[in-house]
Amino acid sequence: MIIPCIDLMGGKVVQLVQGRNKALEGGTADEMLARFAAFPVIQVIDLDAAIGGGGNDELVEYLAARASTRVGGGVRTPERAEKLLAQGARKVIVGTSAFQSGGVNHDLLSAIAAAAGRERILIALDSKDGRIVVKGWREATQLTAESVIRDLEPYCGGFLCTYVDKEGMMQGTDLDWFRRLRAATAHEITAAGGITTYEDVRELRKMNIHAALGMAIYTGRLDLEILASMNTPVCDNR
C-alpha cells in the first residue's frame, strides 16, 4: 500500500529534510485531503508534538475526522492514544515513548496497547547512523531497529520504519535495511525516508512492505495518479 504523508508544524503542512530543515510547505488541510482522496490511508505526523514544542491538535482532529488516518507525534500516554482514536484516527503511531534509557519501555507500551488495542498501534523505528533516534529525531539512542523489533511485537500491530539518513533528500532509500527488518519480523512494516522512485516502491512491495511517501510527491517527482494505479494493498505476513 502507498500512503501519502501529511506532516504538521506551526499550523501548516510541511516537508522537512532529515526532520530539521523545512524544505517546503503544502496546501491547506482541505487541499491535501482532496489531493490524496484516491488513497485509502493517509499518514499524519504532528512534528511540533513529536519534539515537545506544542502541537497541532485542531488540524490533527480535522484530518482524522475526514480521512482514514494513522496519526503520530507526541503519543506518550495511553490517554493520548485513546483520544486520537476517539477523534477518528484508524491507527496511532508511538515513537519516542516506546523507548527509555537502555531499552524498550515495556510498562508504558503495555499500558498503551491495553488502552488502545495492540492492532491499532504502530511503533516508529526511526534510524539514523544505524541507531534509533527519538524526540523528533534529535536524540540518538544506543539501540538498533534490528535488535529491538521482536521485543516490540507484543505491543503493536506493525512498525513505521524511517531511514532518517535519507529523509527528504530525494536520493533513494536503503532497501537492504528494509530487507533486514522484513527478515526480523512477520508484523506489518511501513517504510519511509528517501523513497524517491517508482522502482523503490516496487522493490518494497516485493518485500511485502508499505511505502509512506512525502517529499517525492510534494515535489512532483512521483505522480499521484500513477501511484494510485499501483496502490493495490500488500498482505500482512501474520
C-alpha beads as a LAMMPS data file, in Angstrom:
LAMMPS data file: protein, C-alpha beads

238 atoms
237 bonds

1 atom types
1 bond types

-500.0 500.0 xlo xhi
-500.0 500.0 ylo yhi
-500.0 500.0 zlo zhi

Masses

1 110.0

Atoms # bond

1 1 1 0.000 0.000 0.000
2 1 1 1.168 3.516 -0.812
3 1 1 0.487 6.031 1.949
4 1 1 0.804 9.803 1.401
5 1 1 2.158 11.763 4.366
6 1 1 0.939 15.000 5.921
7 1 1 3.473 16.474 8.354
8 1 1 2.295 19.369 10.507
9 1 1 4.358 22.162 12.025
10 1 1 3.252 25.583 13.188
11 1 1 -0.261 25.023 11.897
12 1 1 0.964 24.273 8.380
13 1 1 1.596 21.254 6.179
14 1 1 5.371 20.985 5.706
15 1 1 8.150 18.765 4.442
16 1 1 11.485 18.709 6.272
17 1 1 14.912 17.377 5.356
18 1 1 16.074 14.860 7.983
19 1 1 13.442 16.219 10.350
20 1 1 15.208 19.572 10.761
21 1 1 15.233 21.986 7.835
22 1 1 11.941 22.993 6.258
23 1 1 12.127 22.419 2.522
24 1 1 8.594 23.361 1.513
25 1 1 5.032 23.966 2.628
26 1 1 1.997 22.157 1.283
27 1 1 -1.536 23.388 0.863
28 1 1 -4.357 23.649 3.356
29 1 1 -5.775 20.623 5.114
30 1 1 -8.705 20.530 2.699
31 1 1 -6.397 20.784 -0.298
32 1 1 -4.309 17.891 0.996
33 1 1 -7.379 15.771 1.642
34 1 1 -8.600 16.413 -1.895
35 1 1 -5.174 15.718 -3.346
36 1 1 -4.861 12.388 -1.547
37 1 1 -8.500 11.305 -1.906
38 1 1 -7.596 8.347 -4.139
39 1 1 -5.529 6.724 -1.382
40 1 1 -7.200 4.573 1.289
41 1 1 -4.932 5.709 4.145
42 1 1 -3.092 8.970 4.948
43 1 1 -0.293 9.309 7.481
44 1 1 -0.437 12.400 9.714
45 1 1 2.510 13.377 11.921
46 1 1 2.372 16.302 14.345
47 1 1 6.022 17.373 14.286
48 1 1 5.588 20.008 16.985
49 1 1 4.146 17.419 19.361
50 1 1 6.934 14.990 18.454
51 1 1 9.651 17.394 19.581
52 1 1 7.673 18.606 22.579
53 1 1 7.200 22.090 21.153
54 1 1 3.431 22.423 21.247
55 1 1 1.002 20.737 18.940
56 1 1 -1.459 20.972 16.086
57 1 1 -4.382 19.289 17.799
58 1 1 -7.143 21.025 15.859
59 1 1 -5.595 20.168 12.497
60 1 1 -4.986 16.578 13.548
61 1 1 -8.581 16.206 14.677
62 1 1 -9.843 17.831 11.467
63 1 1 -7.886 15.416 9.276
64 1 1 -8.691 12.335 11.363
65 1 1 -12.403 13.070 11.144
66 1 1 -12.317 13.305 7.346
67 1 1 -9.984 10.555 6.190
68 1 1 -8.683 7.152 7.206
69 1 1 -5.533 8.192 9.036
70 1 1 -2.648 6.822 11.024
71 1 1 -1.559 9.562 13.408
72 1 1 1.675 10.127 15.294
73 1 1 3.575 12.779 17.181
74 1 1 3.575 13.190 20.956
75 1 1 1.843 9.914 21.787
76 1 1 3.334 9.445 25.242
77 1 1 0.377 8.245 27.323
78 1 1 -2.491 5.779 26.957
79 1 1 -4.877 8.736 27.240
80 1 1 -3.316 10.451 24.235
81 1 1 -3.620 7.292 22.145
82 1 1 -7.245 6.842 23.171
83 1 1 -8.024 10.486 22.364
84 1 1 -6.617 10.227 18.846
85 1 1 -8.608 7.073 18.174
86 1 1 -11.750 8.743 19.522
87 1 1 -11.146 11.637 17.142
88 1 1 -11.185 9.225 14.216
89 1 1 -7.625 8.007 13.746
90 1 1 -7.520 4.486 12.353
91 1 1 -4.166 3.746 13.976
92 1 1 -1.833 5.553 16.352
93 1 1 1.946 5.782 15.945
94 1 1 4.086 5.577 19.092
95 1 1 7.679 6.750 18.747
96 1 1 9.808 8.383 21.432
97 1 1 7.861 6.988 24.372
98 1 1 8.440 3.408 23.185
99 1 1 11.994 3.702 24.466
100 1 1 13.705 4.583 27.717
101 1 1 17.286 4.651 28.901
102 1 1 18.820 1.364 27.954
103 1 1 15.953 -0.243 26.095
104 1 1 12.262 -0.731 25.435
105 1 1 9.704 0.998 27.673
106 1 1 7.723 -2.178 28.332
107 1 1 5.468 -0.754 31.045
108 1 1 4.241 2.206 29.008
109 1 1 3.815 0.213 25.812
110 1 1 1.840 -2.411 27.691
111 1 1 -0.453 0.299 29.061
112 1 1 -0.939 1.937 25.654
113 1 1 -1.643 -1.394 23.981
114 1 1 -4.158 -2.315 26.682
115 1 1 -5.950 1.007 26.343
116 1 1 -5.969 1.316 22.566
117 1 1 -5.713 -2.283 21.361
118 1 1 -2.385 -3.548 20.040
119 1 1 -3.643 -3.958 16.476
120 1 1 -4.290 -0.215 16.322
121 1 1 -0.766 0.658 17.434
122 1 1 2.207 1.216 15.134
123 1 1 5.631 1.644 16.735
124 1 1 8.045 4.001 14.988
125 1 1 11.562 2.718 14.431
126 1 1 13.432 5.762 13.141
127 1 1 17.072 5.071 12.305
128 1 1 19.966 7.453 11.713
129 1 1 23.601 6.380 11.506
130 1 1 22.409 2.896 12.408
131 1 1 20.784 3.903 15.718
132 1 1 17.196 4.559 16.732
133 1 1 16.556 8.294 17.133
134 1 1 13.825 9.914 19.228
135 1 1 12.329 13.312 20.140
136 1 1 11.724 14.364 16.573
137 1 1 14.954 12.594 15.516
138 1 1 17.003 14.992 17.628
139 1 1 18.376 12.456 20.123
140 1 1 20.097 9.158 19.377
141 1 1 19.801 6.006 21.456
142 1 1 22.222 3.084 21.564
143 1 1 19.576 0.771 20.128
144 1 1 19.241 -0.558 16.611
145 1 1 15.926 -1.312 14.988
146 1 1 17.004 -4.845 14.206
147 1 1 17.894 -5.546 17.852
148 1 1 14.581 -4.449 19.383
149 1 1 11.933 -5.127 16.768
150 1 1 10.958 -8.545 18.129
151 1 1 10.767 -7.251 21.693
152 1 1 8.239 -4.681 20.460
153 1 1 5.959 -7.109 18.646
154 1 1 3.641 -7.847 21.613
155 1 1 2.667 -4.180 21.862
156 1 1 1.701 -3.355 18.281
157 1 1 0.208 -4.458 15.003
158 1 1 3.051 -3.099 12.917
159 1 1 6.020 -0.793 12.537
160 1 1 6.719 2.519 10.814
161 1 1 10.397 2.324 9.892
162 1 1 12.050 5.537 8.721
163 1 1 15.529 5.681 7.230
164 1 1 16.292 9.153 8.537
165 1 1 19.697 9.375 6.843
166 1 1 17.929 9.974 3.515
167 1 1 14.661 11.537 4.726
168 1 1 13.585 14.346 2.397
169 1 1 16.825 14.248 0.393
170 1 1 15.419 12.681 -2.788
171 1 1 18.425 10.367 -3.058
172 1 1 16.747 6.999 -2.685
173 1 1 16.469 4.849 0.420
174 1 1 18.339 1.881 1.904
175 1 1 16.482 -1.149 0.591
176 1 1 18.933 -3.520 2.289
177 1 1 17.950 -2.079 5.691
178 1 1 14.311 -2.765 4.959
179 1 1 15.163 -6.292 3.837
180 1 1 16.837 -6.917 7.194
181 1 1 13.805 -5.592 9.056
182 1 1 11.475 -7.696 6.921
183 1 1 13.516 -10.771 7.812
184 1 1 13.325 -9.882 11.508
185 1 1 9.532 -9.690 11.925
186 1 1 6.303 -11.011 10.463
187 1 1 4.461 -7.846 11.551
188 1 1 3.302 -5.247 9.059
189 1 1 6.058 -2.812 8.055
190 1 1 5.675 0.635 6.542
191 1 1 8.833 2.126 5.031
192 1 1 9.647 5.832 4.955
193 1 1 12.675 8.008 4.338
194 1 1 14.197 8.727 0.956
195 1 1 11.743 6.739 -1.167
196 1 1 12.221 8.570 -4.456
197 1 1 11.428 6.361 -7.463
198 1 1 8.723 4.022 -8.656
199 1 1 11.364 1.298 -8.529
200 1 1 11.852 1.962 -4.794
201 1 1 8.114 1.455 -4.329
202 1 1 8.108 -1.727 -6.417
203 1 1 11.055 -3.209 -4.517
204 1 1 9.351 -2.514 -1.190
205 1 1 6.170 -4.152 -2.476
206 1 1 8.177 -7.253 -3.355
207 1 1 9.223 -7.359 0.306
208 1 1 5.590 -7.021 1.415
209 1 1 6.299 -3.544 2.833
210 1 1 4.073 -0.471 2.569
211 1 1 5.572 2.823 1.332
212 1 1 4.903 6.129 3.107
213 1 1 5.700 8.976 0.715
214 1 1 6.337 12.638 1.411
215 1 1 8.892 14.774 -0.414
216 1 1 8.724 12.753 -3.640
217 1 1 5.036 13.522 -4.084
218 1 1 5.124 17.107 -2.792
219 1 1 7.819 17.980 -5.351
220 1 1 6.096 16.092 -8.166
221 1 1 8.914 13.601 -8.550
222 1 1 6.298 10.849 -8.249
223 1 1 2.903 11.329 -9.877
224 1 1 -0.112 10.729 -7.644
225 1 1 -2.202 9.283 -10.467
226 1 1 0.474 6.720 -11.297
227 1 1 0.941 5.887 -7.626
228 1 1 -2.802 5.418 -7.146
229 1 1 -2.813 2.949 -10.038
230 1 1 -0.033 0.994 -8.293
231 1 1 -1.789 1.031 -4.959
232 1 1 -3.138 -2.463 -4.563
233 1 1 -2.528 -3.443 -0.935
234 1 1 0.223 -5.802 0.152
235 1 1 -0.773 -8.532 2.574
236 1 1 0.381 -8.769 6.158
237 1 1 2.710 -11.677 6.849
238 1 1 0.811 -12.574 10.008

Bonds

1 1 1 2
2 1 2 3
3 1 3 4
4 1 4 5
5 1 5 6
6 1 6 7
7 1 7 8
8 1 8 9
9 1 9 10
10 1 10 11
11 1 11 12
12 1 12 13
13 1 13 14
14 1 14 15
15 1 15 16
16 1 16 17
17 1 17 18
18 1 18 19
19 1 19 20
20 1 20 21
21 1 21 22
22 1 22 23
23 1 23 24
24 1 24 25
25 1 25 26
26 1 26 27
27 1 27 28
28 1 28 29
29 1 29 30
30 1 30 31
31 1 31 32
32 1 32 33
33 1 33 34
34 1 34 35
35 1 35 36
36 1 36 37
37 1 37 38
38 1 38 39
39 1 39 40
40 1 40 41
41 1 41 42
42 1 42 43
43 1 43 44
44 1 44 45
45 1 45 46
46 1 46 47
47 1 47 48
48 1 48 49
49 1 49 50
50 1 50 51
51 1 51 52
52 1 52 53
53 1 53 54
54 1 54 55
55 1 55 56
56 1 56 57
57 1 57 58
58 1 58 59
59 1 59 60
60 1 60 61
61 1 61 62
62 1 62 63
63 1 63 64
64 1 64 65
65 1 65 66
66 1 66 67
67 1 67 68
68 1 68 69
69 1 69 70
70 1 70 71
71 1 71 72
72 1 72 73
73 1 73 74
74 1 74 75
75 1 75 76
76 1 76 77
77 1 77 78
78 1 78 79
79 1 79 80
80 1 80 81
81 1 81 82
82 1 82 83
83 1 83 84
84 1 84 85
85 1 85 86
86 1 86 87
87 1 87 88
88 1 88 89
89 1 89 90
90 1 90 91
91 1 91 92
92 1 92 93
93 1 93 94
94 1 94 95
95 1 95 96
96 1 96 97
97 1 97 98
98 1 98 99
99 1 99 100
100 1 100 101
101 1 101 102
102 1 102 103
103 1 103 104
104 1 104 105
105 1 105 106
106 1 106 107
107 1 107 108
108 1 108 109
109 1 109 110
110 1 110 111
111 1 111 112
112 1 112 113
113 1 113 114
114 1 114 115
115 1 115 116
116 1 116 117
117 1 117 118
118 1 118 119
119 1 119 120
120 1 120 121
121 1 121 122
122 1 122 123
123 1 123 124
124 1 124 125
125 1 125 126
126 1 126 127
127 1 127 128
128 1 128 129
129 1 129 130
130 1 130 131
131 1 131 132
132 1 132 133
133 1 133 134
134 1 134 135
135 1 135 136
136 1 136 137
137 1 137 138
138 1 138 139
139 1 139 140
140 1 140 141
141 1 141 142
142 1 142 143
143 1 143 144
144 1 144 145
145 1 145 146
146 1 146 147
147 1 147 148
148 1 148 149
149 1 149 150
150 1 150 151
151 1 151 152
152 1 152 153
153 1 153 154
154 1 154 155
155 1 155 156
156 1 156 157
157 1 157 158
158 1 158 159
159 1 159 160
160 1 160 161
161 1 161 162
162 1 162 163
163 1 163 164
164 1 164 165
165 1 165 166
166 1 166 167
167 1 167 168
168 1 168 169
169 1 169 170
170 1 170 171
171 1 171 172
172 1 172 173
173 1 173 174
174 1 174 175
175 1 175 176
176 1 176 177
177 1 177 178
178 1 178 179
179 1 179 180
180 1 180 181
181 1 181 182
182 1 182 183
183 1 183 184
184 1 184 185
185 1 185 186
186 1 186 187
187 1 187 188
188 1 188 189
189 1 189 190
190 1 190 191
191 1 191 192
192 1 192 193
193 1 193 194
194 1 194 195
195 1 195 196
196 1 196 197
197 1 197 198
198 1 198 199
199 1 199 200
200 1 200 201
201 1 201 202
202 1 202 203
203 1 203 204
204 1 204 205
205 1 205 206
206 1 206 207
207 1 207 208
208 1 208 209
209 1 209 210
210 1 210 211
211 1 211 212
212 1 212 213
213 1 213 214
214 1 214 215
215 1 215 216
216 1 216 217
217 1 217 218
218 1 218 219
219 1 219 220
220 1 220 221
221 1 221 222
222 1 222 223
223 1 223 224
224 1 224 225
225 1 225 226
226 1 226 227
227 1 227 228
228 1 228 229
229 1 229 230
230 1 230 231
231 1 231 232
232 1 232 233
233 1 233 234
234 1 234 235
235 1 235 236
236 1 236 237
237 1 237 238
